[in-house]
Amino acid sequence: MLRLEANQVERRIGDRLLFRIAGVLRLYEGERVGLVGVNGAGKSTLLSVLAGLEEPDGGTVARHGSVAVVRQLDEAGERAGTGPSEESLAGGETEAPEGEPSRPAEYATMSGGERTRWKWRQAMRKRAALLFADEPTSHLDTEGAAEVEEELRTYEGTVLLISHDRMLLDRVCTRILELEDGEVREYSGNFSEYRRQKELRRERALFEYEQYDKERKRLERAAVEKAESAKGMKREKTGKTNTEARLGKDQFNRRKSKVEKTAQAIRKRIEQLEVKEKPKSQEQPVFDIRYHKPIHAKEAIRLERVTRSFGARMLFRPFSCGITPGMRLGIVGPNGSGKTTLLQTIVRGEAGVWTSAASQIGYFDQRLEGLDEERTVLGQVAESSDYPETSIRTALARLLMKRDDVFKPVSVLSGGEKVKAALAKLFMADCNVLLLDEPTNYLDIFARAKLAEVLREYPGTILFCSHDRFFLDEVATHLLVIENGEWTFEIGGYSEYRERKKKRHCLEMPPEGDAEAEKEKLAELVPAVEYRERLTPAEREAETMRLELELTGLLGRLAAPGKHESKPELEAAYNECLGRLKQLKQR
């Protein structure tokens, strides 16, 4: 069943074309369509036009059925009361169901995540035929994003959504609309399939450009050769009669004219060649180990019995762990659980934090306080870096800050551009340990992918907080997860952690029937060798070293427990650590 039809729709800002839908765009019952594009491409405006919140400057939009909209969170606009209403829709059955509550009195004091959840619940109650969602996981933690993902995946109506959450787009979408340079292009499948199709298009475009360039150069050489040949032609000097000389001159002119006509024909063929544009090149970042002092210690950072409280409330209980050089540690947990507090504790070197003498820590703050608003991007990145300017500009380009963008003062940058500038400043500095607090904030899905590539290539140690599940999978070699005030150290990315958590949950459930047989069956899900085989040889060596150090520390604490330490808990931690070490050493 057809749910939406947009015909020749376009929108302008002054004289600039923001977007145009060439032909007809149709959305059908049950489709889940993702709308993607770089920041500033016009995605939110396009969604608003299709939902009926804004009128197009050209073309028509027909919606068939009820409509629900989840607008992108705009805290400043909402506090001022200027944000557009989700219910001010044109076309279709747009009224909220009878009895739907208005915004609660405490809405103004809600956090970003609480506002997003509230908006989402109101939209879900409508059970509309058409759901338009602009960043529905904005400000949500990983668990909240997973809940929204599941509701979208099972939604009975038609969905058009904007999201920078790669995992959500992969698991939910059946089609992708790309808004690029004002044009809307359609791709079947999820986001990963869209990327595959787009790369094939890029490769085809590159091949066509190379063929065009090769043929154009061949024809240009031929035209030059013919023109030179015509210029160099000379009449023969012989002792011929006047009549013979005239005949010879006519033959010479005919030959020269023929050569010139051939040259003209070649030039005309060059003009008639279908021009092919060269696809955009794939820049590579330049990290040089000479600018990042290596850490030769067994651990770059050691946390020993670190805990934090606010008044009577304990944020997290004491825990210990070691971060080895080269580790990329993702810090995961619900909003307000203490992730940022942990990073700040490390930066300040508070009680329980040990860092290697060779560690040079760089800290990315969500508030972007390390940027000078009046200076240019290139100027302040270069000021704190020993890298040459070409390397700095390459790193900025890799984060999608190119050409004249690098000469802009920070004061005129968007939120996403400021994030890129602050990250580039850290990458190019002489740091070898990066602490990043939500580095994907304000970045679109393409910039997040570029950032993940850069972080994987960084020749140092990284600790980072993020709610982006795909980003955690792409970057993290290990995770530090907090739940109910307890930290756990995990190997691998977020998806691996979730799978292990499900298996642990199965093992902890009371078995039905034959208890021993059920336990044996569940134990097959997590064979001992799996823990070892998930790691590369280098990671196994580093993990073995870490566990041996942890065992040594636990033995010392068992011999003389601290005032607030429980011997049974220390023994349990020792046995768990010893078990992991035995698994790693199995052959």
N, C-alpha and C positions, 0 to 999 in steps of 0.2 A: 504494500500500500504506500502510495506517495504521501510523504509528510511535509516536505518543503520543496519549493521550486523557485530558484532565483534566476532571473533572465536579464542578461546584459547589465548587471548591477555595477555601479561605480561610485566612488566617493573621492572628493577633492578637498584639499586644504589650501584655500586661495587658488593659485594657478597650478599648484602641484597635484598630480594624480597620486592619491594614496593607494588605491587598488582598483582593479577592474576584473570582473568575471566575464571572460569572453565566452559567449554562448550561454548555455543553460547549466546550472548546478542543481542536482536533484538529490534529496535525502529520502531514504525509504524506511519503512517500519523495521525496527530491530537493529538498524545500523548504529555503530559506535564509531564516530568520525573524530579524528584528532586534527586540530588546526595548529600548524607549527610555522615558525619564522623567527628571525632575529628580533631582538628588542627594537621597538620603534617601527617595525614593518607595517603595523596597522591591524594586528590580529584582534585586539579587543574591540576596535571600531567595527571591523567586519562582523564579529559575533553579535555586537549590538544591533547592527543593521539587519542581520538575518533574524534576530530575535524580535525585532520590531521596536526596540528601545530608541533607535535613531532612524531617520529617513535617509534613503540613498539620494545622491545627486543625479542619478540616472538609473533606468531600469526598474524592475518590479520584483517584489518578494511575496510569494503566496505561502501561507502556513495552513496546514490542515490538521486541526486538533488543538488541544489545550497546551499551554506553554508554561514552563517554569525556568527561572533564570537564577544562577548563582553568580553574582558579580564578583570581580576581583576585589580583594580587600583593599580599601583606600582609607586608612585610619584618619588621615588629616581631613579628608572631605566629609567623612561620617561624623567626626566630632563637631565639625562646623555646621552639620545638617544640610550640606549641599550635595551629597551623593544622590544619584538618581535612584528611584524606587524600583525594586524588583517587580512590582506589580503594575508599573506604568507601561503596559505592553500594548502594541497595536496589532490587531488581527488575531483570530483564533479565540478560544475560551481562556481568557487571561485572568479572571478574577480568582483570588485566593479562596480555598474552601471555607464555607461558613464556620465561624468559630475559631479560625486560625488566630493565635495570639499575636499581639503587636510586640515590638521589641521590649524585652524586660527592662525594668528600671536600672538594673546593674550593667546594661549593655555598654555604657560609656566607660566603665572601669574594667571591662573584660580584656584579657590578653588577646593577641592576634589569633592564636590557636582556638580559643574559646569562641571568638566571633565567627571564625570559619566554620566551626562545628555547628554553631547556632544557625547560620545561614543554610548550611547543608541540610539540617533536619527540617527546616521549613520547606525547602524545595522537595525533599523526599516525601513529605506529607501530601503534596499535591498529586503525586502519581500521574504527572502530565504525559501526554503523548510525545511532546518534544521537550527535551531537557538541554538547556544551554549552560555550560559551566566554564567559568574563566578562573583558572588556577584553583581548583577545588581542594587541593592539598596544601595550599599556602599556609605557612606557620604551624603546620601539623607535625608531630613527631612521627617516627617510623611506624609505630603501631596504628596511629590515627590515619596515616596515608594508606596502610594496608586495608583498613576498614572501608575507606572511601573506594578504593580499588575494587573490593569485592562487591560493593553495592552497585558500582557502575557496570561491572562485568555481568551481573545478573539483572540489570535494569530492563524492564519489559518494553519500554518505549524506545524512541530514537534519541541518540545523544550526540551533541557536537560540543567538544571540549578543547580548551587551551590548557596545556600543561608543560612544565619544564621537567617533569618527573619521567625519565626515560623508562623506568620499569613499569609505571602505570600505562604509558602509551603502548608498550610492548604487550602487556597482558590484557588490555582492554580493547584496543582499537581494531576495527576491521578495515578501515580505510584512512588515509592521511591526505589532508589538503595542505599544500605548502604555499605560503604567501611570500614571494621573493620578487624584489624590484617591481612591485605593483601588480604582478601577475599571479593568478591562482592556478596551481597545477595539481592534478589528482594522481594519487598512487594507491594501488590496491595493497591490502595487508597492513601489518602493524608498523611501528616505527623502524625496527631493524630491517624489515623488508623494503621500506621506503628508502633507507640509506643504501641498501644493496642496489636497488633500481637506479637511484640517483648516481651512484658510482659508475654503474654501467653506462649511463648517459654521458657522464663526464669522460669516460674512456673512449666512447664512440666519438664524442665531440673533439677530443684530442687527436684521434686518428684522422678524422675528416680535416681538421686544421692542418695537420702535418702533410696530408696529401695535397691540400689546396696550396700550402706554402711551397711545397716541392715543385708543383706544376707552374705556379706563378713565377718562381725564380728561373725555371727552365725556359719559359717563354720570354722572360725579360732578357736573359742572356742571348737567346736567339734573335730577338729584336735588335739588340745592341750590335750583334755581329753583322746582321744584314745592313743596318744603317752605316756601320763602319765600312762594310764592303762597298756600299754605294758611293760613299765619299771617296774611297781610294781608287775607284775605277778611272783609268786614263785611256785616251785614244792612242792608238798606235801611230808612231811617226814613221811614215814610209814615203818613198818617192813616187806616189801615185798621182794620176791625172786628177783634174778638178772633179770630173764626174765620179771617178772611183773614190775620191776623198769624201764627196757628198754622200755616196752610198754607205761608206764606212761610218760616217758620223751618224747617219740614221740608225744603223744597226747598234751602235754604241748607246745611243739615247734609248732605244727600245730595251736593251739589256739593263741599263741603269734604272729605267722606269719600272721594269719588272721586279728588280731587287727592292726598290723603294716600296712598291705595292705589297710585296711579301712582308716587309717590315711593318707596314701599316696594318696589314691583316693580323699579324701576330699581336700588335698592340690592342687591336679591337678584341681579339680573343681573351687577352688579359682583362680588359674591361668587362667582358661578358662572363668571366668566371664568377661563380656564386661565392661571395665572400664568407669565410668561416672565421669566427672569433676564436682566439686562443683561450682555452679554459683557464680558470684561475689556478695559479701554481700552489703546490702544497708546501708551505714553509716548514722548516725544521728548526726547533730551538737549538741554541748552542750553549751547552754546559761544559765547562772545562774544569777538571778536577784541580787544576792549579789554583783556581779561585775559591776552592772550598776545602779547607784543611781537613784531612781525614782524621777519624777518631780510631785510635788503635786499642783503646780499652775494651774490656769485655762488655761493658754497658755504657751507653751514652747517658742514660738517666736511671736512677734507682729510687723507687718510692718505698719507704719503710714505715709501716704503721701510720700511714697518712689518714687523717679523719678531719671532718669539718662539721661544725654545728652553728646554728643561728639561734641564740637564746636557748630555750629549752628544747628546740627542735634539732635533732641530729640529721644532717643532710646526707652523710654517708658514714658507715662504720669503718674502723681501721682496716686498711688493706696494704699489701706489699706486692710489688712486681718490679721487674727489670725490663728496660727497653734497650735492645741491642743496636749497635750502629747499622744503618741501612734499613731498619724496620720502618714500615708505614702503618702506624697504629690508628685505627678509626675508633673514636669514642662515641658510644651509642647509648641512648636512654631517653626516657620521657622528658618533656619540657619541665624545667625547674628541678631536675634531679641532681644537678651539681656538675654538669660537664664543663661549663665555662669556669666555674669555681676551681675545678681541678687544674685547668690550664693556667689560670692566674696564680694558683698555689705554686706551680712549677716555675713560672716566670719570675715570681718574687723570691724563689728559693726558700720557702718557709720550712718549718720543722718537718723532718721526715723526707725531705727532697735532697738527693745527692746527684750532682752532675759531674761528668768527666771534666778534667782540667782542659781538655781540648775542645769541649763543646762550646759553640758560639750560637746562642739561641736568637732566633728571629720570631716575633709574635705578630700575628694578624688579628687585629681587634675588629669586631663587628662594627664599632663606631668609627673606624677609619681615621683614628686620631693621628696617625703617622704621616698624614699628607698635609703639605702647605698649600692652602687654597689659592694663593697668588702665583705660584710657580708653575711652569709647564711640566707636563708628564715626563718628557725626555730629560729635562734639566734636573729634576729631583731624583729620578732613578739613577742617572749618571753620577750624581753627587756622592751617592753612597756605594758606588760600585767601582771595581778595578777593571771590569770588562770594557772592551772597546765599544764605541758607539754602534758599530755594525751589529755586534752581538746583542746589544740592548734592544735595538730596533727589531731584530729578528725575534727576540723573545716577546716583545710587545705585539708584533704582527701575529705570532702564534696564538696569542690571547685575543686576536681579532681587533687590535688597535693598530691601524695602518695609516700610512701617508701623513696627512696633515693632522690627524688625531693626536699624534705625539707632541705637537707643538701647542696644543690647547692648554690654557691654565686650568687647574683642577676645579676652580669655582664654576666653570661652565659645563662640567661633565655630568652625565647621568649617573644614577646610582651604580649601574653595572659597569660603567667606564671607570668610576672611582675604585671599585673592587679590583678591576684588572690592573690599574696603575699601582695600587698598594701591593698586590701580589707580585707584580713584576719587580717592584723595588726590593722585596724580600728575596726573590729568586736570584737577582743579580748582585746582592750584597755578599759579604764574606761569611755568611752564616753556614752552618752545617747541620743545624737542628731547627726545624720549622714547627711552630705551634700555631695552628690555623683554627680560628673559631668561626664556624659556618662560612667557609670561603665561597660557597656557591650562591649565597644570597645575592639577589638582583641580577644573576646571570641567566641568560636564556639557555635553552637546551644545547645549542651548538657551542656556546662558550664553555659550558660545563664539560662537554666532551673534550674540548681543546685543553682545558685545565687538567683534566684527568690524564691526558697524554703527557703533559709537561711534568706533572707530579710523579708519574711512573719513571720518568727519565732523570729526576732530580738526584744528584750524587750525594745524598745525605739522609738524615733521619727525619721522619715526619710524624707528628701527632696532630690529628684533626677531628673536630666535631662536625657531624653532618647528619641531616635527616633524609638525604637523597640516597635511596637504597641502591640504585644503579651505580652512583658515584662511589659508594662504599665498596661495592663489588669490584669496580674497576681499579681502585687505588689501594685499598687496604690489604696488607699481608697478614695483619692480626687485628683483633678487636678488643676493646676494653668496654664491657657492657655493665651498666648499672640498672638494677631492678630492686625496688623496695629497700634502697640504701645499701645494697650489697654489690660489690664489683666482682666480675668474673673475667678472666683472661681467656680469649678464644683465638684459634688459628684460622686464617682464611678470611674471606669476605662475608658480607651480610647474608647472602643466600645460603652459604654453607652453615653459618651459625643457626639460621632458622631451621634448617633440616635437622641439625643435631639437637636443637631444642625440642622439636617434635618427637624425635626418637627417645630423648630423655623422658619426656612426658609420658610416652607409651610405657616405658620401663617403670615409671613411678606409679602408674595406675594399678589398683588392686586387680590381679588376674582373676578371671572367672574359670571355673572348672578345675582341672588339674594344675595347681599352682606351679609346680616344678616344670612341667611340660611347657606351660605358657611362657615362663621366664626364659627357657632355653630357646623357644621360638623367637621371642623378642630380642634376645641377645644376638641372634644372627644378623639383626639389622645394623649392629655396630661392632663388627669384628675388630679385634685389637690391632690388626695390621693396617686398618683404614687410617688410623691416626697418623701412623708413620708415613704411609704412601701418599698422603695429601701434600707432603712437604717436598720441596726440592732438596738435593743433597746439602746445599749451603744453608737452607733454612733448618734442616735436621740438625746440622752441626751447631748452629746458633741456638736452637731450642734446647739441645742437649746441654750446652754450656750454661744456659739460663737455669734449667732445672737443677743441675748439679750445684750451682751457686745457691739456689733457693733451698735445696736440701741441707747444705752446710749451715745456712742461717737458721733453719728450723731445728736442726740438731742442737745448736747453741741455745736457742730459746727453750727447747725441751729440758735441757740440763739446768737452766735457771730461768723459769718463767717470770715474766714481768708481773707487776702488781695487778694489772687488769687483764692478764692473759689466762685463758682456760687451758689446762693441760690436755683434756680430751679433744678440744678443738684443734690444738697444735698437732696432736697425734693424728687426727683425721686429715689435716692438711699435709702432714708428712707422708702418710700412706697414699694419698691421692697423687702427690708429686712423685713418689717413688714408682707408683704404677705407670704413670705417663713416661717416666724415664725408661722403664723396662720395655714398654711398647716401642719406644724410639730405637732401642738397641737390639730389638729382635731381628733375626736374619731370615 
